[in-house]
Amino acid sequence: MKTVKIIGVPEHFNLPWHLAIEEGAFEERGINLEWTEVPEGTGRMSEMLKNKETDLAIILTEGIVKSITEGNQVKIIQEYIASPLLWGIHVDANSSYTSLSDLKGTTAAISRFGSGSHLMSYVQATEMGWDTENLKFDLVNNLDGAVEGLSSGSADYFMWERFTTKPLVDSGVFRHLGNCPTPWPCFVLVGTKDFLKENEGVLNHILEVINMYTAEFKQIPRIDSTLANRYNQKLEDIQEWLQLTEWSQKQLPEHMLIKVQHTLKELTLIEKSIPISDILR
């Protein structure tokens, strides 16, 4: 039995992996796939990949591209979610902010520097016409930290996946001011170069399994109810999310990778673009 370590966020996007593990689909191929939840998100997962604490990760596209341009010895194996991520923009429910324009010059809560919440705050600021050099950040690590940061006033707004944070809006902890979708496919499957070089056969088995599960995922009977129960979501919210979300079984298109690098460079979040062959497997 070959042990392979994989990490991802504790969100509904990753249920296909959990179902495949629970149903023994990887074990049938001689693979012990060890899944670890990383609630801190992409910034922390990039560190874990760099430190070789994991072999594989399901990670935000823009975050890992930035990390690879900075020398992280990782490659994108394939696109995982082909649709954009809908980032909700949230404030404390008791705050005086009522519109996105009120947030100009305020402090954004972010999980990590280099994380999606960090990078997308630049995309959002650009869309609003704000000077990105004036952005201010408060490091909160995860969703619980964001709740504390917004309620204490150390941060003013927080960007996180819209449906993951919706229970906090419904319960009166956060107020939702708007959305900012990623301009590219949101999640990719990545692996360390060492793992990819030494485990091509094992990786092909993993891809065959997960691609079968994601291709059939939406057709699973009552999958909306399963998701709602497992992730503490309202059924109607999960149904809306399922309509917006498309899983992928192919490589990330090159033109999308060019767009990601171009955007990060325009926002001065990376120094230079690197060849596509250095990023894609």
Disulfide bonds with the S-S distance in Angstrom:
none
